Amino acid sequence: MTFRNQFAEDIFNLKYRHEGCDTWAALSRTLVKEVCEGLMPKSEVEQLTQYMTDMKFMPGGRYLYYAGRDPDTRYYNNCYLLSAEEDTIEYWATLAGKVTSALMSGGGVGVHYSTYRPSGSYLKRTGGQASGPLPMMELVNGIGRSVMQGGSRRSAIYASLHHEHGDVKDFLKMKNWYDMKVGDTTIGHLKEADFNFKAPMDFTNISVNYDTAWQNHYWNTGEVGEVFMENVHQALKTSEPGFSFNYMKDDEVLRNACTEVTSADPDDVCNLGSVNLSRIEGISEFSDVVALATKFLLCGTIRGIVPYEAVQRTREKNRRLGLGLMGMHEWLIQRGQKYEVTPELHRWLHVYKVVSDTTSRGFAAELSVSTPAANRAIAPTGSIGILAGTSTGVEPIFAVAYKRRYLKGSSRWHYQYVVDSAAQELIDRYGADPDNIESALDLAADPERRIKFQADVQDYVDMSISSTINLPAWGSKLNNEDTVEPFAQMLAKYAHRLRGFTCYADGSRGGQPLTAVPYREASNKQGEEIVETHDICDITGHGGSCGV
């Protein structure tokens, strides 16, 4: 398989290539054999291998990383969903141990903290006062700062708190780095100058949980409430916290680090793979890929190992599958359609839902294992989207051309110029003007289109969708104090059809990984790898897609 561009090949060589898996085809053969052989018929194993070789099915990054490695280290599952189950000294220590174990296995962690008493609460046992959940969040963040996931990548952590928790107002502002003074400057400005500068919760994405009662209150009164309004204000200004919605699923407060997997059970686990719509020949082939990909993930719950016994028990009970989609925007571009869920896409999404559900139930019965509790979750697919050279998850292409910043080795940051593969195909095949191709930055001026797209796809997904909506910089004409209330009302209108929502305001965090550049600048420098000597934001003067 030839990668679509040099950057995709470089990412493969940097992150996944190793002895015995030195080409994409070799890695595909090795992984499918390790996960599926003996559990699926030989003909299906061969067909699935071909689909993966052709990048029509892309297993999650942890599957790719551990293919062909020591069987005792095959941590195929991506992230672990944890809960602060008890507000006791003993369980604080237990949670810290679970976080450390999960991160060291290569997975990210998501923790829900609403069980902890608000700060200042009276403690009968000692006569003292509770510290509240925020210090424990900082402790978990500190563990993530010190532990490279599986020794190979930066830690990914998520923390959430219920909208009625006594400490939620402090939680909302935990990452207001530009308000935190250090001498005559702020942590935010120091973070701009040095991405590795330590900042509160810098390895953690934070989110507020909203339940059915909140949704019903909004419908009955038209009021979103003080916490939600401040949450929107913070999100538009600083890009955090995000929003986790649990309408009619109030027990499913747990999320993974990227929030696409949901659960009510502590110690649950992610299990991710994506069907690449942009490479699929037609709806019949799509149905076949969905079926075999579903079987692959179910086999993964049998063949993959997990870091501790509680995760094993929960996985055996739930066998949660996270089959997602990627290349959706390219699929639309190929058909000359705008970024919206068209009637044809609705038909494909219906097949995605029905086939994954039917296959999951039937194959679990064949294997005499528990039926998966859920089957679909759409992940952000960052690295595997780059490998496949297509748009990631439900996201529109970020920009026609950009610089991508990444960590190489333990501490050196590099960047490369990238022309989006879907955009390049339009330019090469149809002579499209690169200045007229719709991107996430163009849609930043119309956030409702992004929210509606996510809601329409969510109707077919039984867990959640990880998606970050780009917004103009805070203080600009389209994102300022006057836009907060209208945005809050717009988001509340769709909330019951969403499970999660995050946004990124241009320039709100230092060290942005993606930075838009003119097409002609990038096209002349593709494949160049540059060692970074300054913060990428200072080099380019442009914004980016997301921050930590």
C-alpha positions in Angstrom: 0.0 0.0 0.0 1.4 3.4 -1.0 0.7 6.2 1.4 -1.0 9.2 0.0 1.8 11.6 1.1 5.2 11.7 2.7 3.9 12.8 6.0 1.7 9.7 6.3 4.7 7.5 5.6 6.7 9.4 8.1 4.1 8.9 10.8 4.0 5.2 10.1 7.8 5.0 10.3 7.9 7.1 13.5 5.1 5.5 15.5 4.2 2.0 14.2 7.0 0.5 12.0 9.1 -2.2 13.7 10.8 -5.5 13.0 8.3 -7.9 11.3 6.0 -5.0 10.6 8.2 -2.9 8.4 5.5 -2.2 5.8 1.8 -1.3 6.1 0.9 -4.6 4.4 3.1 -6.6 6.8 1.6 -4.9 9.8 -1.9 -5.6 8.5 -1.3 -9.3 8.1 0.4 -9.6 11.5 -2.3 -7.7 13.4 -5.4 -9.4 11.8 -3.7 -12.8 12.3 -2.9 -12.1 16.0 -6.4 -10.8 16.8 -8.7 -13.0 14.7 -7.0 -16.3 13.7 -8.9 -19.2 15.2 -11.9 -17.1 16.1 -13.0 -16.2 12.5 -13.1 -18.3 9.4 -9.9 -18.2 7.3 -11.7 -16.6 4.4 -12.9 -13.7 6.6 -9.4 -13.3 8.1 -8.0 -13.0 4.6 -10.7 -10.5 3.5 -10.3 -8.4 6.6 -6.5 -8.4 6.0 -7.1 -7.0 2.5 -9.6 -4.4 3.8 -7.0 -3.2 6.3 -4.2 -3.3 3.7 -6.3 -1.1 1.5 -7.0 1.2 4.5 -10.8 0.6 4.3 -10.6 -0.5 7.9 -8.3 1.2 10.3 -7.9 -0.4 13.8 -7.1 2.0 16.7 -3.6 3.2 17.3 -2.9 0.8 20.2 -3.8 -2.1 18.0 -1.3 -0.9 15.4 1.4 -0.2 17.9 1.3 -3.6 19.6 1.0 -5.7 16.4 3.9 -8.2 16.3 5.2 -7.3 19.7 5.5 -9.4 22.9 2.2 -11.1 23.6 2.4 -10.0 27.2 2.3 -6.4 26.2 -0.6 -6.4 23.7 -2.6 -3.6 25.3 -4.9 -3.2 22.3 -7.6 -1.2 24.3 -7.0 2.5 24.1 -8.4 4.1 27.2 -9.8 3.3 30.6 -12.9 4.8 32.2 -12.5 5.3 35.9 -14.7 6.7 38.7 -13.8 8.3 42.0 -16.0 5.7 43.6 -15.4 6.5 47.3 -14.3 9.7 49.0 -11.9 8.0 51.4 -8.1 8.1 51.9 -7.9 4.5 50.8 -9.7 5.0 47.6 -7.8 8.1 46.7 -4.7 5.8 46.8 -6.5 3.1 44.9 -7.5 5.6 42.1 -4.0 6.9 41.9 -2.7 3.3 41.4 -5.3 2.5 38.7 -4.4 5.7 36.8 -0.7 4.9 37.0 -1.2 1.3 35.8 -3.5 2.3 32.9 -1.2 5.1 31.7 1.9 2.8 31.9 0.1 0.3 29.7 -0.3 2.9 26.9 -3.9 3.8 27.5 -5.4 7.2 28.4 -7.8 7.6 31.4 -11.0 9.4 32.0 -12.2 10.0 35.6 -15.6 11.2 36.9 -15.2 13.0 40.3 -18.7 13.9 41.4 -18.7 11.4 44.2 -16.2 13.5 46.1 -17.6 15.9 48.7 -17.3 19.6 48.0 -14.3 21.3 49.5 -14.9 22.5 53.1 -17.3 19.7 53.9 -17.1 18.5 57.5 -15.3 15.1 57.9 -16.8 13.1 60.8 -14.0 10.7 60.9 -11.2 13.2 61.5 -13.0 16.4 62.4 -11.4 18.2 59.5 -12.6 19.5 56.2 -12.8 17.8 52.8 -10.4 19.0 50.2 -12.9 18.4 47.4 -12.3 16.8 44.0 -10.0 19.4 42.4 -6.8 18.4 44.3 -7.3 14.8 43.2 -7.7 16.0 39.6 -4.3 17.8 40.0 -2.8 14.7 41.5 -3.9 12.6 38.5 -2.7 15.2 36.1 0.7 15.1 37.9 0.9 11.4 37.3 0.1 11.9 33.7 2.9 14.5 33.4 5.4 12.0 34.9 4.3 8.9 32.9 4.6 8.6 29.2 1.8 6.3 28.0 3.3 2.9 27.5 6.7 4.7 27.5 6.0 6.0 24.0 3.5 8.9 23.9 2.2 11.8 25.9 -0.5 11.0 28.5 -4.2 11.7 27.7 -6.5 12.3 30.6 -10.1 13.5 31.0 -11.8 14.8 34.2 -15.5 15.6 34.6 -17.8 17.0 37.3 -21.6 17.2 37.6 -23.1 20.6 36.9 -24.6 20.8 40.4 -21.5 19.8 42.4 -20.5 22.3 45.0 -17.1 22.9 43.5 -18.2 23.3 39.9 -17.6 27.0 39.7 -13.9 26.6 40.7 -13.7 23.6 38.3 -14.9 25.8 35.4 -11.8 28.0 35.8 -9.2 25.4 36.6 -7.4 26.0 33.3 -7.7 29.8 33.1 -3.9 30.0 32.6 -4.0 33.7 31.5 -5.5 34.7 34.8 -2.7 32.9 36.8 0.1 35.3 37.6 3.8 34.3 37.7 5.8 37.3 38.5 5.0 40.0 35.9 3.5 37.5 33.4 1.0 34.7 33.4 1.2 30.9 33.0 -0.6 31.3 29.7 2.1 33.5 28.3 4.8 31.2 29.6 3.0 28.2 28.0 3.0 30.1 24.7 6.8 30.5 25.0 7.5 27.0 26.1 4.8 24.3 25.5 6.4 22.1 28.1 6.1 24.7 30.8 4.1 23.1 33.7 0.5 24.4 34.0 -2.5 23.3 36.1 -4.3 20.4 34.4 -2.1 20.7 31.3 -2.4 16.9 30.6 -6.2 16.8 31.3 -9.2 17.7 29.2 -12.0 18.9 31.5 -15.8 18.7 31.0 -19.0 19.4 32.9 -21.8 16.7 33.0 -25.4 17.7 32.3 -28.2 15.3 33.2 -31.8 14.8 32.2 -33.0 17.2 34.9 -31.0 20.0 33.4 -32.4 19.2 29.9 -36.0 19.2 31.2 -35.4 22.4 33.1 -34.2 24.0 29.9 -37.3 22.8 28.0 -39.7 23.9 30.7 -38.2 27.4 31.2 -36.0 28.2 28.2 -33.2 28.9 30.8 -29.9 27.2 30.5 -28.7 28.1 34.0 -25.8 30.0 35.5 -23.3 27.1 35.3 -24.1 26.3 31.7 -23.8 29.9 30.7 -20.5 30.2 32.4 -19.4 27.0 30.8 -20.2 28.4 27.4 -18.4 31.6 28.2 -15.3 29.7 29.3 -15.4 27.4 26.2 -15.6 30.3 23.8 -12.8 32.1 25.5 -10.4 29.4 26.7 -11.7 26.3 24.9 -12.4 24.5 28.2 -14.3 23.0 29.9 -16.2 20.9 27.4 -19.7 19.5 27.8 -20.9 16.0 28.5 -24.6 15.4 27.9 -26.4 12.4 29.4 -30.1 12.9 28.5 -32.0 9.8 29.5 -28.7 8.1 30.3 -27.9 9.7 33.6 -25.8 6.8 34.8 -23.4 6.9 31.8 -21.2 9.7 33.2 -17.9 7.9 32.5 -15.9 8.9 29.4 -12.5 8.0 28.0 -9.9 10.7 27.4 -11.4 11.8 24.1 -15.0 11.3 25.3 -16.3 9.0 22.5 -16.8 6.0 24.8 -19.4 6.2 27.5 -20.2 3.8 30.4 -21.9 3.5 33.7 -19.4 0.9 35.0 -16.1 1.8 36.6 -13.0 0.2 35.1 -14.6 0.0 31.6 -12.3 0.2 28.6 -12.2 1.5 25.0 -11.8 -0.8 22.0 -11.5 1.3 18.8 -11.4 0.9 15.1 -12.8 2.9 12.2 -14.2 2.2 8.8 -12.7 4.6 6.2 -15.6 5.9 4.1 -13.3 7.6 1.7 -11.9 4.3 0.4 -15.1 2.3 0.2 -16.4 1.4 -3.3 -20.1 1.3 -2.5 -22.8 0.6 0.1 -22.5 -3.2 -0.3 -18.8 -3.2 0.4 -19.4 -0.8 3.2 -21.8 -3.3 4.8 -19.2 -6.0 4.5 -16.4 -3.9 6.0 -18.6 -2.9 8.9 -19.4 -6.6 9.6 -15.8 -7.8 9.6 -14.6 -4.8 11.5 -17.2 -5.5 14.2 -15.9 -9.1 14.4 -12.3 -7.8 14.7 -13.2 -5.6 17.7 -15.1 -8.4 19.4 -12.0 -10.7 18.9 -10.0 -7.9 20.4 -11.9 -8.2 23.7 -10.6 -11.8 23.8 -7.1 -11.4 22.6 -6.1 -8.1 24.2 -4.7 -7.9 27.7 -5.6 -5.2 30.3 -3.6 -3.8 33.1 -5.5 -5.0 36.2 -8.2 -7.4 37.2 -11.1 -5.0 37.7 -10.8 -3.9 34.0 -10.8 -7.6 33.0 -14.1 -8.2 34.9 -15.8 -5.2 33.4 -14.6 -6.0 29.9 -15.9 -9.6 30.1 -19.3 -8.2 31.3 -19.6 -5.4 28.7 -17.3 -6.3 25.8 -17.8 -2.7 24.6 -17.0 -2.1 20.9 -16.1 1.3 19.6 -16.5 0.9 15.8 -16.3 4.4 14.3 -16.2 6.1 10.9 -13.6 8.3 9.3 -13.2 10.0 6.0 -16.7 11.4 6.2 -15.9 14.8 4.8 -13.8 13.4 2.0 -16.7 11.0 1.1 -18.9 14.1 0.8 -16.3 16.0 -1.2 -16.0 13.1 -3.6 -19.7 13.5 -4.3 -19.5 17.3 -4.7 -21.6 17.8 -1.5 -21.2 20.3 1.3 -20.5 19.4 4.9 -24.0 18.1 5.9 -25.7 14.7 6.5 -27.3 14.1 3.1 -30.0 11.6 2.3 -27.3 9.2 0.9 -25.2 9.5 4.0 -28.3 8.8 6.1 -28.6 5.5 4.2 -25.0 4.6 4.8 -25.3 5.5 8.5 -28.4 3.3 8.8 -26.3 0.3 7.4 -23.5 1.2 9.9 -26.0 0.9 12.8 -28.0 -2.1 11.7 -25.0 -4.2 10.5 -22.8 -3.6 13.5 -25.7 -4.4 15.9 -26.7 -7.6 14.1 -23.1 -8.8 13.6 -22.2 -8.1 17.2 -25.1 -10.1 18.6 -24.6 -13.0 16.2 -20.9 -13.3 16.5 -21.0 -13.1 20.3 -23.4 -16.0 20.3 -21.1 -18.0 18.0 -18.1 -17.4 20.4 -20.3 -18.0 23.5 -19.3 -14.7 25.1 -21.4 -11.9 26.5 -23.2 -9.6 24.0 -21.4 -6.2 23.7 -23.1 -3.5 25.7 -22.5 -1.0 22.9 -21.0 -1.1 19.4 -20.4 2.3 18.0 -18.2 5.3 19.0 -16.6 7.8 16.6 -13.1 8.7 17.8 -11.0 11.7 16.6 -8.7 9.3 14.6 -5.8 11.7 14.5 -2.8 9.5 13.7 -4.7 6.9 11.8 -6.5 9.6 9.8 -3.0 10.9 8.8 -1.9 7.3 7.9 -5.0 6.9 5.6 -4.6 10.4 4.3 -8.2 11.4 4.8 -10.4 13.5 7.0 -10.6 12.4 10.6 -13.7 11.1 12.3 -16.7 13.4 11.7 -14.5 16.4 11.3 -14.3 18.4 8.2 -10.7 18.8 6.9 -9.0 21.2 9.2 -7.4 23.3 6.4 -6.3 22.8 2.8 -2.7 23.2 4.1 -1.2 23.3 7.5 1.8 22.7 9.7 1.5 19.8 12.1 3.6 19.8 15.3 4.5 16.6 17.0 6.9 15.2 19.6 9.7 13.0 18.3 11.7 11.2 20.9 11.3 12.3 24.5 11.6 16.0 24.3 12.2 17.4 20.8 9.3 19.0 19.0 9.2 18.9 15.2 6.8 20.0 12.5 6.1 19.3 8.9 4.1 21.0 6.1 1.1 19.1 5.1 -1.4 19.5 2.2 -4.6 17.7 3.1 -4.9 14.6 1.0 -8.6 15.0 0.2 -8.0 18.6 -0.8 -5.0 17.6 -3.0 -7.1 15.0 -4.8 -9.7 17.6 -5.7 -7.0 20.0 -6.9 -5.2 17.3 -9.0 -8.3 15.5 -10.4 -10.7 18.4 -10.9 -8.5 21.5 -11.0 -10.2 22.9 -7.9 -9.1 26.2 -6.6 -7.5 25.5 -3.1 -8.8 28.8 -1.9 -12.4 27.6 -2.5 -12.3 24.2 -0.7 -14.5 24.2 2.4 -12.6 23.5 5.7 -13.0 23.6 9.4 -11.7 27.1 9.5 -14.3 28.2 7.0 -17.0 26.6 9.1 -15.8 28.4 12.2 -18.0 31.2 11.1 -21.0 28.9 11.1 -20.8 26.7 14.2 -24.4 25.5 14.0 -23.6 23.6 10.8 -20.9 21.7 12.7 -23.2 21.1 15.7 -26.1 19.9 13.5 -23.8 17.5 11.6 -22.6 16.0 14.9 -26.2 15.6 16.2 -27.4 14.0 12.9 -24.6 11.4 13.1 -25.1 10.9 16.8 -28.6 9.6 16.0 -26.9 6.4 14.7 -24.2 6.1 17.4 -24.9 4.3 20.7 -22.0 5.8 22.6 -20.6 9.2 21.7 -18.6 11.2 19.1 -15.4 13.0 19.7 -15.4 16.2 17.8 -13.9 19.7 18.3 -15.5 22.6 16.6 -13.2 25.4 15.5 -14.2 29.0 16.4 -12.7 32.4 15.7 -10.4 33.9 18.3 -12.0 35.3 21.4 -12.6 39.1 21.1 -13.2 38.9 17.3 -16.4 39.9 15.6 -17.9 36.3 15.6 -16.7 35.3 19.1 -17.0 37.8 22.0 -19.1 38.6 25.0 -22.1 39.4 22.9 -22.1 36.0 21.2 -22.1 33.9 24.5 -25.8 33.9 25.1 -26.9 33.1 21.5 -24.3 30.4 21.4 -25.6 28.9 24.7 -29.1 28.9 23.3 -28.0 27.2 20.1 -26.0 24.5 21.9 -28.9 23.8 24.3 -31.2 23.3 21.4 -29.2 20.4 20.2 -28.0 19.1 23.6 -30.5 16.2 23.9 -29.1 14.8 20.6 -25.5 15.1 21.7 -23.3 13.1 24.1 -20.4 15.5 24.1 -19.3 18.8 22.8 -16.0 20.7 22.7 -14.8 23.7 20.8 -11.5 25.4 20.2 -11.1 29.1 19.9 -8.3 30.2 17.7 -5.2 31.1 19.7 -6.6 30.1 23.1 -3.8 27.7 24.0 0.0 27.7 23.5 1.6 25.0 21.5 -1.2 24.4 19.0 -0.6 21.2 17.0 -2.1 22.3 13.7 -1.5 25.6 12.2 -3.1 26.7 8.9 -0.7 28.0 6.2 -1.3 29.1 2.5 -1.5 26.1 0.1 1.3 27.3 -2.0 3.6 27.6 1.0 2.9 24.1 2.1 3.0 22.5 -1.4 6.5 23.7 -1.9 7.8 22.3 1.4 5.9 19.0 1.8 8.0 16.3 3.4 10.4 18.7 5.1 10.9 17.8 8.8 11.9 20.8 10.8 13.2 20.8 14.4 11.3 23.4 16.3 13.3 26.2 18.0 10.4 28.4 18.9 6.8 27.9 19.7 4.9 27.1 16.4 2.4 29.9 17.1 5.3 32.4 17.2 6.7 31.0 13.9 3.5 31.2 11.9 1.3 33.9 13.5 -1.7 31.7 12.8 -4.1 29.8 14.9 -4.5 26.0 15.4 -7.2 23.4 15.8 -6.8 22.3 19.4 -4.8 22.7 22.5 -4.1 20.7 25.7 
